[in-house]
Amino acid sequence: MKRRLIYNAFTHVTPNHHSHGYWRHPEGRIQLDYKRLAPWLDLARTVERGKFDTVFLADVVGVYDKFRGNGDTSIRTAMQFPSLDPASLVSALGAVTEHLGFAVTSSVIQDHPFDFARKMSTLDHMTDGRVAWNIVTSYLDNAARNHGQSALTEHDERYRWAEEYADVAYKLWEASWEDDALVADPERGVFADPAKVHKIHHRGQRYSVEGPHLSEPSPQRTPLLFQAGGSEAGRSFAARHAEATFIASRTPESAALTAADLRARARAFGRDGDELKIIVSLAPVIGSTEAEALARRRELKEWLSVEALQSFWSGGLGVDLSNIDPARPISELLLTNHVRGNVRAFIEAAPDHVVTFGDLLRQTVSGRFAGTPEQIADEVQRYADAGVDGFNVVPVTTLGWWSEFVDQVVPVLQSRGLMQTDYAPGTLREKIQGHGPYLPDHHPARLTRAAVRPVSSNHAAAVT
């Protein structure tokens, strides 16, 4: 394998992730078990058997309620609703696996960073260092109103918010405990040296956090950092912080341009461009022949709910599509405060760079590519040749589909050197980045140590 490609099993603890309305299909009704633990344990075991890197747990913390001015359509069609807490699954999934990682999506608007940092340290401990954080800033108005805001914060301000949020979490993970603070000496009765456990004394625009971190350092200290943001602010945030970023490009050519831009930005922040792994979506319908795959995709699309798709895109774009002519080009509307990367990707992929709102509904995420395992491997190779480092594999149904991919597609990918055949030892960061278990010293998280430790509590005497 020339370059180590990353594969994430893209999931969401909901009856419906991206195959909107497919839960009504006889094969899709397994999604009704989303609230039971057993199918998720089976999913984790299956994708680890296929040597996937992570179960990537997507999430939203609000209802898509822009379509027709309310959330009724989303609620009626199970359009990413109901949605359970993804972090609550991780300990259970970690207990039945040995190497598989778990990427937890958590928005800066939902948990206070002090509580969030403790939660992630706990999960990193309980999984022996196999946890990642997918940093998001949210784009649903209802999510903002659910967390004390009257409206969604302006787009670029949400990334400034994320900068401070990450800074607080970094200080807790990286700076609060020195590497040798844990003594655990029963003869002296000393568990931790108080001179080496520091308050962080963070005072910022949004947060005031004294510390110290309540958890001793976990195997990775800071979890592996994922992020997805296609706007100018989002790309800059990824280039400064992320170890892997999920881009919305829909063609290898577009992905190559975006990857080059992101890596150049990373280098401008003093990072090695190769530190930032570029991830795209792979949403295949699999068939033993091309004709079978295309027929299965046609059936998938026949079962999709147009209303659910309208609600999905209305929420993501911040535009009520019930009032929009489907023939109207997206570019005619100024989309200032919602999802930008997906819109850019659609426009870049169109032959004439003109995309209408009707195009959005026809070009769904699920089943974007249909083919045999060999054809899917060809598609993977095209993206790898364009400089992509990995894939968020989007299933037709979140539950019950993975054995199809693992048994049919994975062997072809492995035979071509496009997917690992075994796991490397160590933490998730060591498996994916090839170094670790901690972030490199030039990362913003590690740099917080120098800022925090000089202002640590002066009254704590060194243990003698």
Buried (B, 14 or more C-beta within 10 A) or exposed (E): EEEBBBBBBBBBBBBBBBBBBBBBBEBBBBBEBBEEEEBBBBBBBBBBBBBBBBBBBBBBBBBBBBBBEEBBBBBEBBBBBEBEEBBBBBBEBBEEBEBBBBBBBBBBBBBEBBEBBBBBBBBBBBBBBBBBBBBBBBBBBBBBBBBEEEEBBEBBEBBBBBBBBBBBBBBBBBBBBBEEBBBEEEEEEBEBBBBBBBBBBBEEEEBEBEBBBEBBBBBBBBBBBBBBBBBEBBBBBBBBBBBBBBBBBBBBEBBBBBBBEBBEBBBEBEBEBEBBBBBBBBBBBBBEEEEBBBBBBEBBBEBBBEBBBBBBBBBBBBBBBBEBEEEEBBEEBEBEBBBBBBBBBBBBBBEEEEBBBBBBBEEBBBBBBBBBBEBBBBBBBBBBEBBBBBBBBBBBBBBBBBBBBBBBBBBBBBEBBBBBEEBEEBBBBBBBBEEBBBBBEEBBBBBBBEBBBEEBBEEBEEBE
